[in-house]
């Protein structure tokens, strides 16, 4: 009733109940009440609400008992329950927490915000999980244990290889074409490599003494396990049999990535027969593969701005 209860609230409700029996509208009854008790005694909305109640069968003129929710739901015990729940599983929603603790969603929200002072945040997307980083550390420690100090003889037994695409036209990098310019200087233009530009895939292997072999992959062919073993690794074998007739590939340490052809059984058996030790390379670790951070970037940088017509 206009923001507070009137001292004559029962009397006013009785008047509303009596006048509605004469089919008077809520607006008309409100005007009569204002003339009798004053303009601020009751709002028209309250009159309409009590008319609806009386029409629905309500007989009592008093407020319903137990009106409103008790504030005792926000207790130390409930705060402790909510704290234990979110410590156990921080992904619970407000509705789920309210269900487990037996409180309302509003009270649960109050506990979370005002008492526990927590907020819900989304997980941050990262490229890889920490387990993969741990695998990198484990692999790096193993390599350091195998090669604690530089030894020319031992390091000469390490050979690494991988495959990469080389375009017949490699444009210069955008960063290499930056110029100092005033606001009136025209921006320089460089040719962009089109998707239709011819390209060829190369499989390359190298060690501390230089390139071991480079194999262009025929057009239309993919690097399968059979191709990798019969063509690529056989060329590596020929190189070392020519360079070291007595041992060949025996005693080599081979570092290549975890591509499916490299992990195939026929490749593993071939390397075992040659007594080659394969060095582990953790996934998503181009910085541990010399081909990815030394050989290919430097080759492609050297080829920038040049056009070729043949392999």
PAMARFI-688519 format. One record per residue (C-alpha): residue in three letters; chain; x, y, z. Coordinates in nm, 2 decimals. Example, Ala and Ser with C-alpha at 12.3 -4.5 7.8 and 13.67 -1.06 7.14 Angstrom:
<fifis>
("ALA"; "A"; (1.23; -0.45; 0.78))
("SER"; "A"; (1.37; -0.11; 0.71))
</fifis>
This chain:
<fifis>
("UNK"; "A"; (0.00; 0.00; 0.00))
("UNK"; "A"; (0.19; 0.29; -0.14))
("UNK"; "A"; (0.51; 0.15; -0.01))
("UNK"; "A"; (0.40; 0.08; 0.35))
("UNK"; "A"; (0.11; -0.09; 0.53))
("UNK"; "A"; (-0.18; 0.14; 0.64))
("UNK"; "A"; (-0.32; 0.12; 0.99))
("UNK"; "A"; (-0.67; 0.06; 0.83))
("UNK"; "A"; (-0.55; -0.22; 0.59))
("UNK"; "A"; (-0.82; -0.47; 0.71))
("UNK"; "A"; (-1.09; -0.21; 0.68))
("UNK"; "A"; (-0.97; -0.11; 0.33))
("UNK"; "A"; (-0.97; -0.47; 0.21))
("UNK"; "A"; (-1.32; -0.52; 0.35))
("UNK"; "A"; (-1.43; -0.21; 0.16))
("UNK"; "A"; (-1.27; -0.35; -0.16))
("UNK"; "A"; (-1.45; -0.69; -0.11))
("UNK"; "A"; (-1.78; -0.52; -0.05))
("UNK"; "A"; (-1.77; -0.28; -0.34))
("UNK"; "A"; (-1.66; -0.54; -0.59))
("UNK"; "A"; (-1.98; -0.73; -0.53))
("UNK"; "A"; (-2.15; -0.44; -0.70))
("UNK"; "A"; (-1.94; -0.50; -1.02))
("UNK"; "A"; (-1.74; -0.19; -0.97))
("UNK"; "A"; (-1.40; -0.18; -1.15))
("UNK"; "A"; (-1.07; -0.15; -0.96))
("UNK"; "A"; (-1.02; 0.20; -1.09))
("UNK"; "A"; (-1.36; 0.31; -0.95))
("UNK"; "A"; (-1.30; 0.15; -0.61))
("UNK"; "A"; (-0.96; 0.31; -0.59))
("UNK"; "A"; (-1.11; 0.66; -0.65))
("UNK"; "A"; (-1.36; 0.60; -0.38))
("UNK"; "A"; (-1.09; 0.50; -0.13))
("UNK"; "A"; (-0.89; 0.80; -0.21))
("UNK"; "A"; (-1.19; 1.03; -0.15))
("UNK"; "A"; (-1.26; 0.86; 0.19))
("UNK"; "A"; (-0.91; 0.79; 0.33))
("UNK"; "A"; (-0.69; 1.03; 0.13))
("UNK"; "A"; (-0.49; 1.01; -0.20))
("UNK"; "A"; (-0.20; 0.81; -0.07))
("UNK"; "A"; (-0.38; 0.55; 0.13))
("UNK"; "A"; (-0.35; 0.27; -0.13))
("UNK"; "A"; (-0.24; 0.22; -0.49))
("UNK"; "A"; (-0.47; 0.12; -0.77))
("UNK"; "A"; (-0.24; -0.18; -0.83))
("UNK"; "A"; (-0.30; -0.31; -0.48))
("UNK"; "A"; (-0.67; -0.27; -0.52))
("UNK"; "A"; (-0.66; -0.47; -0.84))
("UNK"; "A"; (-0.45; -0.74; -0.67))
("UNK"; "A"; (-0.70; -0.79; -0.39))
("UNK"; "A"; (-0.99; -0.80; -0.63))
("UNK"; "A"; (-0.82; -1.09; -0.81))
("UNK"; "A"; (-0.76; -1.26; -0.48))
("UNK"; "A"; (-1.12; -1.23; -0.37))
("UNK"; "A"; (-1.25; -1.35; -0.71))
("UNK"; "A"; (-1.02; -1.66; -0.68))
("UNK"; "A"; (-1.19; -1.75; -0.35))
("UNK"; "A"; (-0.98; -1.58; -0.09))
("UNK"; "A"; (-1.19; -1.50; 0.22))
("UNK"; "A"; (-0.93; -1.37; 0.47))
("UNK"; "A"; (-0.85; -1.00; 0.49))
("UNK"; "A"; (-0.51; -1.06; 0.65))
("UNK"; "A"; (-0.17; -1.13; 0.49))
("UNK"; "A"; (-0.07; -1.49; 0.44))
("UNK"; "A"; (0.14; -1.63; 0.72))
("UNK"; "A"; (0.51; -1.70; 0.65))
("UNK"; "A"; (0.53; -1.42; 0.40))
("UNK"; "A"; (0.88; -1.38; 0.25))
("UNK"; "A"; (1.19; -1.60; 0.28))
("UNK"; "A"; (1.38; -1.61; 0.60))
("UNK"; "A"; (1.73; -1.47; 0.59))
("UNK"; "A"; (1.86; -1.74; 0.81))
("UNK"; "A"; (1.96; -1.95; 0.50))
("UNK"; "A"; (2.28; -1.74; 0.47))
("UNK"; "A"; (2.44; -1.90; 0.77))
("UNK"; "A"; (2.79; -1.99; 0.86))
("UNK"; "A"; (2.71; -2.36; 0.81))
("UNK"; "A"; (2.57; -2.30; 0.45))
("UNK"; "A"; (2.87; -2.08; 0.37))
("UNK"; "A"; (3.10; -2.36; 0.48))
("UNK"; "A"; (2.90; -2.61; 0.27))
("UNK"; "A"; (2.94; -2.39; -0.04))
("UNK"; "A"; (3.31; -2.34; 0.02))
("UNK"; "A"; (3.37; -2.71; 0.05))
("UNK"; "A"; (3.17; -2.77; -0.27))
("UNK"; "A"; (3.36; -2.53; -0.49))
("UNK"; "A"; (3.69; -2.65; -0.34))
("UNK"; "A"; (3.59; -3.00; -0.45))
("UNK"; "A"; (3.46; -2.91; -0.79))
("UNK"; "A"; (3.50; -2.55; -0.91))
("UNK"; "A"; (3.29; -2.61; -1.22))
("UNK"; "A"; (2.96; -2.64; -1.04))
("UNK"; "A"; (2.69; -2.39; -1.14))
("UNK"; "A"; (2.49; -2.17; -0.90))
("UNK"; "A"; (2.19; -2.40; -0.95))
("UNK"; "A"; (2.39; -2.71; -0.88))
("UNK"; "A"; (2.54; -2.56; -0.56))
("UNK"; "A"; (2.19; -2.46; -0.45))
("UNK"; "A"; (2.06; -2.81; -0.51))
("UNK"; "A"; (2.34; -2.97; -0.30))
("UNK"; "A"; (2.32; -2.72; -0.01))
("UNK"; "A"; (1.94; -2.69; 0.00))
("UNK"; "A"; (1.94; -2.31; -0.03))
("UNK"; "A"; (1.78; -2.09; -0.30))
("UNK"; "A"; (1.98; -1.98; -0.60))
("UNK"; "A"; (1.96; -1.62; -0.48))
("UNK"; "A"; (2.11; -1.71; -0.14))
("UNK"; "A"; (2.37; -1.92; -0.30))
("UNK"; "A"; (2.47; -1.63; -0.53))
("UNK"; "A"; (2.49; -1.40; -0.22))
("UNK"; "A"; (2.71; -1.65; -0.04))
("UNK"; "A"; (2.94; -1.68; -0.35))
("UNK"; "A"; (2.97; -1.31; -0.42))
("UNK"; "A"; (2.94; -1.13; -0.08))
("UNK"; "A"; (3.08; -1.39; 0.16))
("UNK"; "A"; (3.32; -1.60; -0.03))
("UNK"; "A"; (3.40; -1.32; -0.28))
("UNK"; "A"; (3.45; -1.55; -0.57))
("UNK"; "A"; (3.37; -1.51; -0.94))
("UNK"; "A"; (3.33; -1.75; -1.22))
("UNK"; "A"; (3.60; -1.73; -1.49))
("UNK"; "A"; (3.64; -1.93; -1.81))
("UNK"; "A"; (3.94; -2.16; -1.88))
("UNK"; "A"; (4.21; -2.00; -2.09))
("UNK"; "A"; (4.28; -2.18; -2.42))
("UNK"; "A"; (4.65; -2.28; -2.45))
("UNK"; "A"; (4.81; -2.47; -2.75))
("UNK"; "A"; (4.91; -2.77; -2.54))
("UNK"; "A"; (4.88; -2.91; -2.20))
("UNK"; "A"; (5.15; -2.92; -1.94))
("UNK"; "A"; (5.19; -3.29; -1.98))
("UNK"; "A"; (5.34; -3.23; -2.33))
("UNK"; "A"; (5.58; -2.97; -2.19))
("UNK"; "A"; (5.69; -3.22; -1.93))
("UNK"; "A"; (5.76; -3.47; -2.20))
("UNK"; "A"; (5.98; -3.21; -2.37))
("UNK"; "A"; (6.18; -3.16; -2.05))
("UNK"; "A"; (6.21; -3.54; -2.01))
("UNK"; "A"; (6.33; -3.58; -2.37))
("UNK"; "A"; (6.58; -3.29; -2.34))
("UNK"; "A"; (6.73; -3.43; -2.01))
("UNK"; "A"; (6.77; -3.77; -2.18))
("UNK"; "A"; (6.95; -3.61; -2.48))
("UNK"; "A"; (7.18; -3.41; -2.24))
("UNK"; "A"; (7.26; -3.74; -2.06))
("UNK"; "A"; (7.35; -3.91; -2.39))
("UNK"; "A"; (7.56; -3.61; -2.51))
("UNK"; "A"; (7.68; -3.42; -2.20))
("UNK"; "A"; (7.97; -3.25; -2.39))
("UNK"; "A"; (8.05; -3.18; -2.75))
("UNK"; "A"; (8.24; -3.47; -2.90))
("UNK"; "A"; (8.32; -3.44; -3.27))
("UNK"; "A"; (8.32; -3.82; -3.32))
("UNK"; "A"; (8.00; -3.88; -3.14))
("UNK"; "A"; (7.82; -3.58; -3.29))
("UNK"; "A"; (7.92; -3.68; -3.64))
("UNK"; "A"; (7.70; -3.99; -3.58))
("UNK"; "A"; (7.39; -3.77; -3.54))
("UNK"; "A"; (7.18; -3.73; -3.86))
("UNK"; "A"; (6.84; -3.56; -3.88))
("UNK"; "A"; (6.58; -3.53; -4.15))
("UNK"; "A"; (6.24; -3.42; -4.24))
("UNK"; "A"; (6.01; -3.32; -4.53))
("UNK"; "A"; (5.91; -2.98; -4.65))
("UNK"; "A"; (5.74; -2.80; -4.94))
("UNK"; "A"; (5.95; -2.57; -5.16))
("UNK"; "A"; (5.78; -2.34; -5.41))
("UNK"; "A"; (5.92; -2.25; -5.75))
("UNK"; "A"; (5.87; -1.89; -5.64))
("UNK"; "A"; (5.93; -1.79; -5.28))
("UNK"; "A"; (5.83; -1.42; -5.22))
("UNK"; "A"; (6.04; -1.21; -4.99))
("UNK"; "A"; (5.90; -1.19; -4.63))
("UNK"; "A"; (5.68; -0.89; -4.56))
("UNK"; "A"; (5.91; -0.78; -4.27))
("UNK"; "A"; (6.20; -0.76; -4.52))
("UNK"; "A"; (6.02; -0.50; -4.72))
("UNK"; "A"; (5.96; -0.25; -4.45))
("UNK"; "A"; (6.09; 0.10; -4.52))
("UNK"; "A"; (6.12; 0.42; -4.33))
("UNK"; "A"; (5.86; 0.66; -4.48))
("UNK"; "A"; (5.70; 0.99; -4.43))
("UNK"; "A"; (5.32; 1.03; -4.45))
("UNK"; "A"; (5.36; 1.12; -4.82))
("UNK"; "A"; (5.56; 0.82; -4.92))
("UNK"; "A"; (5.39; 0.55; -5.12))
("UNK"; "A"; (5.38; 0.20; -4.98))
("UNK"; "A"; (5.61; -0.04; -5.17))
("UNK"; "A"; (5.45; -0.33; -5.36))
("UNK"; "A"; (5.58; -0.69; -5.38))
("UNK"; "A"; (5.45; -0.99; -5.57))
("UNK"; "A"; (5.24; -1.23; -5.37))
("UNK"; "A"; (5.27; -1.61; -5.42))
("UNK"; "A"; (4.95; -1.75; -5.57))
("UNK"; "A"; (4.80; -2.08; -5.46))
("UNK"; "A"; (4.86; -2.21; -5.81))
("UNK"; "A"; (5.24; -2.16; -5.78))
("UNK"; "A"; (5.42; -2.49; -5.85))
("UNK"; "A"; (5.59; -2.65; -5.56))
("UNK"; "A"; (5.78; -2.97; -5.48))
("UNK"; "A"; (5.83; -3.16; -5.16))
("UNK"; "A"; (6.18; -3.25; -5.05))
("UNK"; "A"; (6.30; -3.50; -4.80))
("UNK"; "A"; (6.63; -3.38; -4.66))
("UNK"; "A"; (6.88; -3.53; -4.42))
("UNK"; "A"; (7.19; -3.36; -4.28))
("UNK"; "A"; (7.46; -3.39; -4.01))
("UNK"; "A"; (7.75; -3.18; -3.88))
("UNK"; "A"; (7.94; -3.23; -4.20))
("UNK"; "A"; (7.66; -3.11; -4.43))
("UNK"; "A"; (7.38; -3.25; -4.64))
("UNK"; "A"; (7.35; -3.63; -4.64))
("UNK"; "A"; (7.08; -3.66; -4.90))
("UNK"; "A"; (6.80; -3.46; -5.06))
("UNK"; "A"; (6.51; -3.65; -5.23))
("UNK"; "A"; (6.25; -3.47; -5.43))
("UNK"; "A"; (5.91; -3.64; -5.39))
("UNK"; "A"; (5.76; -3.72; -5.73))
("UNK"; "A"; (5.45; -3.53; -5.82))
("UNK"; "A"; (5.13; -3.70; -5.71))
("UNK"; "A"; (5.31; -3.92; -5.46))
("UNK"; "A"; (5.28; -3.90; -5.08))
("UNK"; "A"; (5.55; -4.00; -4.83))
("UNK"; "A"; (5.43; -4.34; -4.72))
("UNK"; "A"; (5.62; -4.58; -4.50))
("UNK"; "A"; (5.72; -4.79; -4.80))
("UNK"; "A"; (5.85; -4.49; -4.99))
("UNK"; "A"; (6.03; -4.35; -4.68))
("UNK"; "A"; (6.20; -4.69; -4.62))
("UNK"; "A"; (6.28; -4.79; -4.98))
("UNK"; "A"; (6.37; -4.45; -5.13))
("UNK"; "A"; (6.46; -4.20; -4.86))
("UNK"; "A"; (6.63; -4.42; -4.60))
("UNK"; "A"; (6.81; -4.63; -4.87))
("UNK"; "A"; (6.97; -4.31; -5.00))
("UNK"; "A"; (7.09; -4.23; -4.65))
("UNK"; "A"; (7.22; -4.59; -4.62))
("UNK"; "A"; (7.41; -4.55; -4.96))
("UNK"; "A"; (7.56; -4.22; -4.84))
("UNK"; "A"; (7.71; -4.38; -4.52))
("UNK"; "A"; (7.81; -4.71; -4.69))
("UNK"; "A"; (8.02; -4.49; -4.93))
("UNK"; "A"; (8.15; -4.27; -4.65))
("UNK"; "A"; (8.20; -4.55; -4.40))
("UNK"; "A"; (8.23; -4.88; -4.59))
("UNK"; "A"; (8.29; -5.09; -4.27))
("UNK"; "A"; (8.00; -4.97; -4.06))
("UNK"; "A"; (7.76; -4.79; -4.29))
("UNK"; "A"; (7.46; -4.67; -4.08))
("UNK"; "A"; (7.56; -4.87; -3.78))
("UNK"; "A"; (7.60; -4.65; -3.47))
("UNK"; "A"; (7.40; -4.36; -3.61))
("UNK"; "A"; (7.16; -4.15; -3.40))
("UNK"; "A"; (6.86; -4.06; -3.62))
("UNK"; "A"; (6.64; -3.77; -3.52))
("UNK"; "A"; (6.31; -3.74; -3.72))
("UNK"; "A"; (5.96; -3.63; -3.62))
("UNK"; "A"; (5.66; -3.85; -3.52))
("UNK"; "A"; (5.50; -3.85; -3.86))
("UNK"; "A"; (5.30; -4.17; -3.93))
("UNK"; "A"; (5.55; -4.30; -4.20))
("UNK"; "A"; (5.84; -4.25; -3.96))
("UNK"; "A"; (5.68; -4.47; -3.69))
("UNK"; "A"; (5.57; -4.75; -3.92))
("UNK"; "A"; (5.68; -5.11; -3.83))
("UNK"; "A"; (5.87; -5.16; -4.16))
("UNK"; "A"; (6.07; -4.84; -4.09))
("UNK"; "A"; (6.14; -4.94; -3.73))
("UNK"; "A"; (6.26; -5.29; -3.84))
("UNK"; "A"; (6.48; -5.14; -4.11))
("UNK"; "A"; (6.65; -4.91; -3.87))
("UNK"; "A"; (6.69; -5.19; -3.61))
("UNK"; "A"; (6.85; -5.41; -3.88))
("UNK"; "A"; (7.10; -5.13; -3.95))
("UNK"; "A"; (7.15; -5.08; -3.57))
("UNK"; "A"; (7.04; -4.72; -3.58))
("UNK"; "A"; (6.93; -4.55; -3.25))
("UNK"; "A"; (6.62; -4.33; -3.30))
("UNK"; "A"; (6.62; -4.02; -3.08))
("UNK"; "A"; (6.29; -3.94; -2.93))
("UNK"; "A"; (6.13; -3.61; -3.04))
("UNK"; "A"; (5.83; -3.50; -2.83))
("UNK"; "A"; (5.52; -3.38; -3.02))
("UNK"; "A"; (5.47; -3.02; -3.11))
("UNK"; "A"; (5.84; -2.94; -3.07))
("UNK"; "A"; (5.98; -2.78; -3.39))
("UNK"; "A"; (6.24; -2.61; -3.17))
("UNK"; "A"; (6.40; -2.95; -3.10))
("UNK"; "A"; (6.40; -3.05; -3.47))
("UNK"; "A"; (6.70; -2.89; -3.65))
("UNK"; "A"; (6.53; -2.92; -3.98))
("UNK"; "A"; (6.25; -2.70; -3.86))
("UNK"; "A"; (6.45; -2.43; -3.69))
("UNK"; "A"; (6.78; -2.43; -3.89))
("UNK"; "A"; (6.78; -2.60; -4.23))
("UNK"; "A"; (6.44; -2.52; -4.39))
("UNK"; "A"; (6.40; -2.16; -4.27))
("UNK"; "A"; (6.75; -2.07; -4.39))
("UNK"; "A"; (6.70; -2.25; -4.73))
("UNK"; "A"; (6.37; -2.07; -4.79))
("UNK"; "A"; (6.52; -1.74; -4.69))
("UNK"; "A"; (6.80; -1.79; -4.94))
("UNK"; "A"; (6.54; -1.87; -5.21))
("UNK"; "A"; (6.33; -1.56; -5.15))
("UNK"; "A"; (6.26; -1.35; -5.45))
("UNK"; "A"; (6.39; -1.61; -5.70))
("UNK"; "A"; (6.19; -1.79; -5.97))
("UNK"; "A"; (6.27; -2.14; -6.09))
("UNK"; "A"; (6.12; -2.34; -6.38))
("UNK"; "A"; (6.26; -2.68; -6.29))
("UNK"; "A"; (6.33; -2.89; -5.99))
</fifis>
